[in-house]
């Protein structure tokens, strides 16, 4: 994958490569995280479990599988619901690690 790159450095490079001067010709605006946006990405969660392979830097996940019939049942249940809170509660039953971003109205 390569070394991590700061987004601000990437933005400055793109502005410079386009022939402009960062923060003079084109301002860089920091807006913060938006609802649902992650600060970092997890490749494997603790719930997935990780198994070592013959290579010390490569792991595999032990993912749980759900039978197709059960998925169909969950989808039918979700389609029958009308209120956001009922849908969120049902999604949390299906995916216990689901943590919704609740936007206040």
N, CA, C and O atoms as a MOPAC input file, in Angstrom:
PM7 MOZYME 1SCF
protein

 N      0.81000 1    -1.19200 1     0.00000 1
 C      0.00000 1     0.00000 1     0.00000 1
 C      0.85400 1     1.25700 1     0.00000 1
 O      0.44100 1     2.26500 1    -0.57200 1
 N      2.00000 1     1.23600 1     0.60400 1
 C      2.84000 1     2.43200 1     0.62800 1
 C      2.69800 1     3.20300 1     1.91700 1
 O      1.90200 1     2.85200 1     2.78900 1
 N      3.47400 1     4.25100 1     2.02500 1
 C      3.47300 1     5.07800 1     3.22900 1
 C      2.23800 1     5.97300 1     3.27500 1
 O      1.75700 1     6.42400 1     2.23600 1
 N      1.72000 1     6.23400 1     4.49000 1
 C      0.57500 1     7.13700 1     4.61700 1
 C      0.93900 1     8.54600 1     4.15400 1
 O      2.08000 1     8.98100 1     4.31100 1
 N     -0.02200 1     9.25100 1     3.58900 1
 C      0.17000 1    10.61800 1     3.11300 1
 C     -0.90000 1    11.49300 1     3.75900 1
 O     -2.08000 1    11.14100 1     3.75600 1
 N     -0.48700 1    12.63200 1     4.31100 1
 C     -1.46100 1    13.54900 1     4.90200 1
 C     -2.26900 1    14.19400 1     3.78100 1
 O     -1.72300 1    14.58600 1     2.74900 1
 N     -3.55700 1    14.29400 1     3.99800 1
 C     -4.44700 1    14.88800 1     2.99400 1
 C     -4.05900 1    16.33200 1     2.70400 1
 O     -4.13200 1    16.77000 1     1.55600 1
 N     -3.64600 1    17.08000 1     3.72900 1
 C     -3.26600 1    18.48300 1     3.52200 1
 C     -2.04000 1    18.56600 1     2.60400 1
 O     -1.95400 1    19.46400 1     1.76700 1
 N     -1.09200 1    17.63100 1     2.75800 1
 C      0.09100 1    17.62300 1     1.88600 1
 C     -0.30600 1    17.27900 1     0.45500 1
 O      0.22100 1    17.85000 1    -0.49900 1
 N     -1.23200 1    16.34900 1     0.31500 1
 C     -1.72400 1    15.98200 1    -1.01400 1
 C     -2.41600 1    17.17400 1    -1.68000 1
 O     -2.21200 1    17.43400 1    -2.86600 1
 N     -3.23000 1    17.89200 1    -0.91400 1
 C     -3.92900 1    19.06500 1    -1.44700 1
 C     -2.93000 1    20.13500 1    -1.88100 1
 O     -3.07000 1    20.72000 1    -2.95400 1
 N     -1.92100 1    20.38900 1    -1.04600 1
 C     -0.90700 1    21.39500 1    -1.39000 1
 C     -0.14800 1    20.99700 1    -2.65700 1
 O      0.11500 1    21.83700 1    -3.51800 1
 N      0.20100 1    19.70900 1    -2.76800 1
 C      0.90600 1    19.23200 1    -3.97000 1
 C      0.05000 1    19.41600 1    -5.21700 1
 O      0.54600 1    19.85500 1    -6.25500 1
 N     -1.24500 1    19.08000 1    -5.11600 1
 C     -2.13700 1    19.22100 1    -6.27500 1
 C     -2.29000 1    20.68600 1    -6.68300 1
 O     -2.31400 1    21.00200 1    -7.87200 1
 N     -2.39400 1    21.57400 1    -5.70100 1
 C     -2.51200 1    23.00800 1    -5.99700 1
 C     -1.24100 1    23.51200 1    -6.67500 1
 O     -1.30300 1    24.23400 1    -7.67000 1
 N     -0.08700 1    23.12500 1    -6.12900 1
 C      1.20500 1    23.55100 1    -6.69000 1
 C      1.39700 1    23.00300 1    -8.10200 1
 O      1.82900 1    23.72600 1    -9.00000 1
 N      1.07400 1    21.72200 1    -8.29600 1
 C      1.22400 1    21.10700 1    -9.62300 1
 C      0.28400 1    21.73200 1   -10.65600 1
 O      0.52200 1    21.63400 1   -11.86000 1
 N     -0.78400 1    22.37200 1   -10.17900 1
 C     -1.72100 1    23.04400 1   -11.08000 1
 C     -1.29400 1    24.48000 1   -11.38000 1
 O     -1.97700 1    25.20100 1   -12.10700 1
 N     -0.15400 1    24.88900 1   -10.81200 1
 C      0.37200 1    26.21600 1   -11.09800 1
 C     -0.10500 1    27.30700 1   -10.16200 1
 O      0.04300 1    28.49200 1   -10.46200 1
 N     -0.67300 1    26.92200 1    -9.03500 1
 C     -1.17400 1    27.90700 1    -8.07900 1
 C     -0.36000 1    27.83400 1    -6.78600 1
 O      0.45200 1    26.92800 1    -6.59600 1
 N     -0.59200 1    28.79900 1    -5.91100 1
 C      0.09500 1    28.82700 1    -4.62400 1
 C     -0.92300 1    28.48200 1    -3.53900 1
 O     -1.94000 1    29.16000 1    -3.39100 1
 N     -0.63200 1    27.39300 1    -2.76200 1
 C     -1.55600 1    27.00300 1    -1.68700 1
 C     -1.76800 1    28.13100 1    -0.68500 1
 O     -0.82900 1    28.85000 1    -0.34400 1
 N     -2.98400 1    28.28100 1    -0.22300 1
 C     -3.39900 1    29.26900 1     0.78300 1
 C     -3.33500 1    30.72200 1     0.30000 1
 O     -3.71300 1    31.63300 1     1.03700 1
 N     -2.86400 1    30.94600 1    -0.92400 1
 C     -2.89400 1    32.30700 1    -1.48500 1
 C     -3.87800 1    32.31400 1    -2.65100 1
 O     -4.89400 1    33.00800 1    -2.61300 1
 N     -3.56600 1    31.52700 1    -3.69700 1
 C     -4.47500 1    31.43500 1    -4.84200 1
 C     -5.68900 1    30.56800 1    -4.51700 1
 O     -6.81700 1    30.88600 1    -4.89200 1
 N     -5.43500 1    29.47500 1    -3.81500 1
 C     -6.51400 1    28.54400 1    -3.45200 1
 C     -6.39300 1    28.24500 1    -1.96200 1
 O     -5.40600 1    27.65200 1    -1.52500 1
 N     -7.40000 1    28.65800 1    -1.17400 1
 C     -7.33800 1    28.37600 1     0.26500 1
 C     -7.65600 1    26.90200 1     0.55300 1
 O     -8.43200 1    26.26900 1    -0.16300 1
 N     -7.05000 1    26.38000 1     1.60000 1
 C     -7.37200 1    25.02600 1     2.06200 1
 C     -8.23600 1    25.18800 1     3.29600 1
 O     -7.83800 1    25.83600 1     4.26400 1
 N     -9.41500 1    24.59900 1     3.25900 1
 C    -10.38500 1    24.76100 1     4.33600 1
 C    -10.53200 1    23.43800 1     5.08900 1
 O    -10.76600 1    22.39900 1     4.47200 1
 N    -10.39600 1    23.46700 1     6.41000 1
 C    -10.56500 1    22.28300 1     7.25000 1
 C    -11.99900 1    22.28900 1     7.77400 1
 O    -12.40700 1    23.21000 1     8.48100 1
 N    -12.75200 1    21.26000 1     7.42300 1
 C    -14.17100 1    21.22900 1     7.78300 1
 C    -14.48600 1    20.24500 1     8.89900 1
 O    -15.57600 1    20.30100 1     9.46800 1
 N    -13.57300 1    19.35400 1     9.22600 1
 C    -13.82900 1    18.34400 1    10.25000 1
 C    -14.56300 1    17.15100 1     9.67300 1
 O    -14.85200 1    17.09800 1     8.47700 1
 N    -14.85800 1    16.20100 1    10.53600 1
 C    -15.55100 1    14.99000 1    10.10100 1
 C    -17.02200 1    15.28000 1     9.86000 1
 O    -17.64400 1    16.05400 1    10.58600 1
 N    -17.56700 1    14.64900 1     8.83100 1
 C    -19.00000 1    14.73800 1     8.56200 1
 C    -19.67500 1    13.51700 1     9.17300 1
 O    -18.98700 1    12.54200 1     9.47400 1
 N    -20.99200 1    13.53000 1     9.36900 1
 C    -21.67700 1    12.37800 1     9.94900 1
 C    -21.37900 1    11.10600 1     9.14500 1
 O    -21.52200 1    11.07400 1     7.92300 1
 N    -20.96500 1    10.07600 1     9.85800 1
 C    -20.68600 1     8.79300 1     9.21500 1
 C    -19.26600 1     8.63900 1     8.71900 1
 O    -18.86900 1     7.54400 1     8.31900 1
 N    -18.48800 1     9.71300 1     8.73600 1
 C    -17.11600 1     9.65700 1     8.24400 1
 C    -16.20000 1     9.12200 1     9.34300 1
 O    -16.34700 1     9.47500 1    10.51400 1
 N    -15.25700 1     8.27100 1     8.95400 1
 C    -14.34500 1     7.66400 1     9.91900 1
 C    -13.03300 1     8.41900 1     9.98200 1
 O    -12.56600 1     8.97300 1     8.98700 1
 N    -12.44900 1     8.43000 1    11.16400 1
 C    -11.14600 1     9.05300 1    11.34700 1
 C    -10.03900 1     8.08900 1    10.92100 1
 O     -8.99000 1     8.51800 1    10.44000 1
 N    -10.27200 1     6.79200 1    11.09600 1
 C     -9.30900 1     5.79200 1    10.67400 1
 C    -10.05900 1     4.53700 1    10.22200 1
 O    -11.23500 1     4.36100 1    10.54000 1
 N     -9.39000 1     3.69200 1     9.50000 1
 C    -10.01000 1     2.48900 1     8.93500 1
 C     -9.42400 1     1.25400 1     9.60300 1
 O     -8.20500 1     1.11500 1     9.70300 1
 N    -10.28600 1     0.36300 1    10.05400 1
 C     -9.84100 1    -0.90300 1    10.62700 1
 C     -9.95000 1    -1.98100 1     9.56000 1
 O    -11.01200 1    -2.17400 1     8.96900 1
 N     -8.85100 1    -2.68000 1     9.31700 1
 C     -8.90700 1    -3.76700 1     8.34900 1
 C     -9.57000 1    -4.99200 1     8.95800 1
 O    -10.35600 1    -5.66600 1     8.29200 1
 N     -9.26400 1    -5.28300 1    10.20300 1
 C     -9.88700 1    -6.38900 1    10.92400 1
 C    -10.33800 1    -5.87200 1    12.28200 1
 O     -9.60400 1    -5.14300 1    12.94800 1
 N    -11.53200 1    -6.24400 1    12.68700 1
 C    -11.98200 1    -5.85900 1    14.01700 1
 C    -11.72100 1    -7.01300 1    14.97600 1
 O    -11.49000 1    -8.14300 1    14.54800 1
 N    -11.75900 1    -6.73000 1    16.25100 1
 C    -11.52600 1    -7.76100 1    17.26200 1
 C    -12.56000 1    -8.87900 1    17.14600 1
 O    -12.25800 1   -10.03800 1    17.43000 1
 N    -13.78400 1    -8.53100 1    16.72700 1
 C    -14.84200 1    -9.52900 1    16.59800 1
 C    -14.56200 1   -10.51900 1    15.46900 1
 O    -14.99300 1   -11.67100 1    15.52600 1
 N    -13.83500 1   -10.06400 1    14.43900 1
 C    -13.53100 1   -10.94100 1    13.30900 1
 C    -12.54900 1   -12.03000 1    13.70100 1
 O    -12.58200 1   -13.12800 1    13.14500 1
 N    -11.69200 1   -11.74100 1    14.63500 1
 C    -10.64000 1   -12.67500 1    14.99700 1
 C     -9.58900 1   -12.68300 1    13.90800 1
 O     -9.88900 1   -12.43300 1    12.74100 1
 N     -8.36000 1   -12.97000 1    14.29000 1
 C     -7.36300 1   -13.02500 1    13.23900 1
 C     -6.50600 1   -14.25700 1    13.42600 1
 O     -6.11200 1   -14.60800 1    14.53900 1
 N     -6.23000 1   -14.89700 1    12.31600 1
 C     -5.44600 1   -16.13000 1    12.30400 1
 C     -4.12600 1   -15.87700 1    11.58700 1
 O     -4.09200 1   -15.26200 1    10.52100 1
 N     -3.05100 1   -16.35500 1    12.18000 1
 C     -1.73400 1   -16.19500 1    11.57300 1
 C     -1.61000 1   -17.09800 1    10.34400 1
 O     -2.25100 1   -18.14600 1    10.26000 1
 N     -0.78300 1   -16.67900 1     9.40700 1
 C     -0.45500 1   -17.49600 1     8.24400 1
 C      1.04000 1   -17.77200 1     8.28700 1
 O      1.70800 1   -17.42800 1     9.26200 1
 N      1.56600 1   -18.38800 1     7.24000 1
 C      2.99200 1   -18.68900 1     7.21800 1
 C      3.84600 1   -17.42000 1     7.10600 1
 O      5.04400 1   -17.45300 1     7.38800 1
 N      3.23300 1   -16.30600 1     6.69700 1
 C      3.95300 1   -15.03400 1     6.61100 1
 C      3.61800 1   -14.21100 1     7.85400 1
 O      2.44800 1   -14.06300 1     8.20600 1
 N      4.64600 1   -13.67700 1     8.51700 1
 C      4.42000 1   -12.99800 1     9.80100 1
 C      3.57600 1   -11.73000 1     9.71100 1
 O      3.04600 1   -11.28200 1    10.72800 1
 N      3.43500 1   -11.13500 1     8.51900 1
 C      2.66300 1    -9.90100 1     8.37200 1
 C      1.31400 1   -10.11100 1     7.69500 1
 O      0.60800 1    -9.14400 1     7.40800 1
 N      0.95300 1   -11.35900 1     7.44000 1
 C     -0.32300 1   -11.63600 1     6.76900 1
 C     -1.20900 1   -12.45200 1     7.70600 1
 O     -0.78800 1   -13.46700 1     8.26100 1
 N     -2.44400 1   -11.98400 1     7.86800 1
 C     -3.42200 1   -12.65300 1     8.71500 1
 C     -4.70000 1   -12.89200 1     7.92500 1
 O     -4.95500 1   -12.22500 1     6.92200 1
 N     -5.48900 1   -13.83400 1     8.37700 1
 C     -6.80300 1   -14.05700 1     7.78200 1
 C     -7.86300 1   -13.82100 1     8.86200 1
 O     -7.58800 1   -13.95500 1    10.05400 1
 N     -9.05900 1   -13.47500 1     8.43500 1
 C    -10.15500 1   -13.22800 1     9.36600 1
 C    -11.03300 1   -14.46500 1     9.47200 1
 O    -11.19900 1   -15.21400 1     8.50900 1
 N    -11.58600 1   -14.66400 1    10.65300 1
 C    -12.56000 1   -15.73900 1    10.87200 1
 C    -13.93700 1   -15.09000 1    10.88900 1
 O    -14.44900 1   -14.73700 1    11.95100 1
 N    -14.53200 1   -14.93500 1     9.72000 1
 C    -15.80700 1   -14.23800 1     9.61700 1
 C    -16.97000 1   -15.19300 1     9.85000 1
 O    -16.93700 1   -16.35700 1     9.45300 1
 N    -17.99300 1   -14.66500 1    10.50400 1
 C    -19.20800 1   -15.45300 1    10.71900 1
 C    -20.04300 1   -15.40900 1     9.44900 1
 O    -20.14400 1   -14.36700 1     8.80100 1
 N    -20.63500 1   -16.52700 1     9.09800 1
 C    -21.51600 1   -16.54900 1     7.93200 1
 C    -22.96000 1   -16.66200 1     8.40800 1
 O    -23.25200 1   -17.28500 1     9.42900 1
 N    -23.83900 1   -16.05300 1     7.65300 1
 C    -25.26900 1   -16.09400 1     7.95900 1
 C    -25.95800 1   -16.79800 1     6.80300 1
 O    -25.75000 1   -16.43400 1     5.64600 1
 N    -26.78100 1   -17.80800 1     7.10100 1
 C    -27.48700 1   -18.51800 1     6.02600 1
 C    -28.37500 1   -17.57100 1     5.21600 1
 O    -28.93000 1   -16.61600 1     5.75800 1
 N    -28.50200 1   -17.84400 1     3.91600 1
 C    -29.28900 1   -17.00500 1     3.01100 1
 C    -30.72500 1   -16.83600 1     3.50500 1
 O    -31.28800 1   -15.74700 1     3.39400 1
 N    -31.31300 1   -17.87700 1     4.03900 1
 C    -32.69500 1   -17.81100 1     4.52800 1
 C    -32.82700 1   -16.78500 1     5.65900 1
 O    -33.81900 1   -16.06000 1     5.74200 1
 N    -31.81400 1   -16.73800 1     6.52400 1
 C    -31.85500 1   -15.79800 1     7.63200 1
 C    -31.69700 1   -14.36800 1     7.12200 1
 O    -32.34700 1   -13.45500 1     7.63100 1
 N    -30.84600 1   -14.16700 1     6.13000 1
 C    -30.68300 1   -12.84100 1     5.52600 1
 C    -31.99700 1   -12.40000 1     4.88600 1
 O    -32.41600 1   -11.25300 1     5.04500 1
 N    -32.64900 1   -13.32200 1     4.15600 1
 C    -33.94800 1   -13.00200 1     3.54500 1
 C    -34.96700 1   -12.60000 1     4.60600 1
 O    -35.75100 1   -11.67200 1     4.40500 1
 N    -34.95000 1   -13.29800 1     5.72700 1
 C    -35.87200 1   -12.98500 1     6.82500 1
 C    -35.58700 1   -11.58800 1     7.38200 1
 O    -36.51600 1   -10.82000 1     7.63100 1
 N    -34.32300 1   -11.26100 1     7.57700 1
 C    -33.95100 1    -9.93400 1     8.07200 1
 C    -34.39300 1    -8.84700 1     7.09900 1
 O    -34.91000 1    -7.81300 1     7.52200 1
 N    -34.19800 1    -9.06500 1     5.81000 1
 C    -34.57200 1    -8.07100 1     4.80400 1
 C    -36.08500 1    -7.85400 1     4.81900 1
 O    -36.54300 1    -6.71300 1     4.75700 1
 N    -36.86200 1    -8.92800 1     4.90000 1
 C    -38.32000 1    -8.79600 1     4.96200 1
 C    -38.73800 1    -8.01800 1     6.19600 1
 O    -39.62700 1    -7.16900 1     6.13300 1
 N    -38.09200 1    -8.31000 1     7.32400 1
 C    -38.41100 1    -7.60000 1     8.56200 1
 C    -38.09900 1    -6.10700 1     8.42500 1
 O    -38.91000 1    -5.26800 1     8.81600 1
 N    -36.92900 1    -5.77300 1     7.87200 1
 C    -36.54700 1    -4.36800 1     7.69300 1
 C    -37.50600 1    -3.63500 1     6.76500 1
 O    -37.84600 1    -2.47600 1     7.00100 1
 N    -37.94300 1    -4.32100 1     5.70100 1
 C    -38.86000 1    -3.69200 1     4.74900 1
 C    -40.22100 1    -3.40600 1     5.36400 1
 O    -40.93200 1    -2.51200 1     4.90500 1
 N    -40.59100 1    -4.15600 1     6.39800 1
 C    -41.90600 1    -3.95700 1     7.02300 1
 C    -41.90300 1    -2.80600 1     8.03200 1
 O    -42.96400 1    -2.33900 1     8.44400 1
 N    -40.71700 1    -2.35200 1     8.42900 1
 C    -40.62000 1    -1.31000 1     9.44600 1
 C    -40.77100 1     0.07900 1     8.82800 1
 O    -40.36600 1     0.31400 1     7.69000 1
 N    -41.36300 1     0.99600 1     9.60000 1
 C    -41.62600 1     2.33600 1     9.07500 1
 C    -40.86400 1     3.43600 1     9.80800 1
 O    -40.63700 1     4.50500 1     9.24100 1
 N    -40.46600 1     3.19500 1    11.05000 1
 C    -39.82800 1     4.23500 1    11.85700 1
 C    -38.32600 1     3.98600 1    11.97300 1
 O    -37.87700 1     2.84800 1    12.10600 1
 N    -37.56700 1     5.06900 1    11.92100 1
 C    -36.10200 1     4.98500 1    11.93900 1
 C    -35.58900 1     4.22900 1    13.16300 1
 O    -34.67200 1     3.41700 1    13.04000 1
 N    -36.15500 1     4.47600 1    14.32500 1
 C    -35.68100 1     3.80900 1    15.54600 1
 C    -35.88700 1     2.29700 1    15.47700 1
 O    -35.03800 1     1.53600 1    15.94000 1
 N    -37.00900 1     1.85600 1    14.90300 1
 C    -37.24800 1     0.41300 1    14.74600 1
 C    -36.21900 1    -0.20100 1    13.79600 1
 O    -35.71700 1    -1.30000 1    14.03300 1
 N    -35.91700 1     0.51800 1    12.73100 1
 C    -34.94600 1     0.03700 1    11.74800 1
 C    -33.56300 1    -0.05900 1    12.39200 1
 O    -32.85800 1    -1.05100 1    12.20700 1
 N    -33.17800 1     0.96600 1    13.14400 1
 C    -31.86900 1     0.96400 1    13.80400 1
 C    -31.77400 1    -0.18300 1    14.80200 1
 O    -30.76200 1    -0.88200 1    14.85000 1
 N    -32.82600 1    -0.38200 1    15.60000 1
 C    -32.83000 1    -1.46700 1    16.57900 1
 C    -32.69200 1    -2.82000 1    15.89200 1
 O    -31.95700 1    -3.68500 1    16.36900 1
 N    -33.38800 1    -3.00900 1    14.78500 1
 C    -33.31000 1    -4.26600 1    14.04400 1
 C    -31.92200 1    -4.46000 1    13.44200 1
 O    -31.37800 1    -5.56400 1    13.46900 1
 N    -31.35000 1    -3.38600 1    12.90000 1
 C    -29.99300 1    -3.48400 1    12.34900 1
 C    -28.99100 1    -3.84600 1    13.43700 1
 O    -28.04300 1    -4.58800 1    13.18200 1
 N    -29.18900 1    -3.33100 1    14.64400 1
 C    -28.29300 1    -3.65400 1    15.74700 1
 C    -28.43300 1    -5.11200 1    16.18600 1
 O    -27.47300 1    -5.70800 1    16.67400 1
 N    -29.63700 1    -5.69300 1    16.01300 1
 C    -29.80900 1    -7.12500 1    16.28300 1
 C    -29.03400 1    -7.94900 1    15.25600 1
 O    -28.40900 1    -8.95400 1    15.59500 1
 N    -29.08400 1    -7.51300 1    14.00400 1
 C    -28.43000 1    -8.24200 1    12.91400 1
 C    -26.90900 1    -8.09800 1    12.99900 1
 O    -26.17100 1    -9.07500 1    12.87300 1
 N    -26.45800 1    -6.85500 1    13.21700 1
 C    -25.01500 1    -6.56300 1    13.28100 1
 C    -24.74300 1    -5.92600 1    14.64000 1
 O    -24.87500 1    -4.71200 1    14.79800 1
 N    -24.36000 1    -6.75000 1    15.62900 1
 C    -24.19400 1    -6.23600 1    17.00000 1
 C    -23.19700 1    -5.08900 1    17.11700 1
 O    -23.32500 1    -4.27100 1    18.02800 1
 N    -22.22000 1    -4.99800 1    16.23900 1
 C    -21.21800 1    -3.92900 1    16.31400 1
 C    -21.67100 1    -2.64300 1    15.62100 1
 O    -20.94500 1    -1.64800 1    15.63400 1
 N    -22.87200 1    -2.65100 1    15.01000 1
 C    -23.37600 1    -1.46200 1    14.31900 1
 C    -23.65000 1    -0.37000 1    15.33300 1
 O    -24.39700 1    -0.57600 1    16.29000 1
 N    -23.04300 1     0.80100 1    15.12400 1
 C    -23.22300 1     1.94800 1    16.00000 1
 C    -23.61300 1     3.13800 1    15.13100 1
 O    -22.74800 1     3.77400 1    14.52900 1
 N    -24.91800 1     3.44700 1    15.05900 1
 C    -25.38000 1     4.49900 1    14.14300 1
 C    -24.97700 1     5.89300 1    14.59600 1
 O    -24.84200 1     6.16300 1    15.78900 1
 N    -24.79000 1     6.75400 1    13.63700 1
 C    -24.61500 1     8.18800 1    13.90900 1
 C    -26.00300 1     8.77400 1    13.96300 1
 O    -26.69400 1     8.84700 1    12.94700 1
 N    -26.40500 1     9.18200 1    15.11600 1
 C    -27.74300 1     9.76500 1    15.24400 1
 C    -27.64500 1    11.27500 1    15.02600 1
 O    -26.94700 1    11.97700 1    15.75800 1
 N    -28.34800 1    11.75500 1    14.01800 1
 C    -28.36700 1    13.17700 1    13.70300 1
 C    -29.59300 1    13.77800 1    14.36400 1
 O    -30.72200 1    13.36500 1    14.10100 1
 N    -29.35800 1    14.75800 1    15.22300 1
 C    -30.48100 1    15.38000 1    15.92300 1
 C    -31.22400 1    16.29500 1    14.97400 1
 O    -30.62200 1    17.04300 1    14.20400 1
 N    -32.54100 1    16.22100 1    15.04300 1
 C    -33.39500 1    17.02600 1    14.16000 1
 C    -33.88700 1    18.25600 1    14.84700 1
 O    -34.61800 1    19.04600 1    14.25000 1

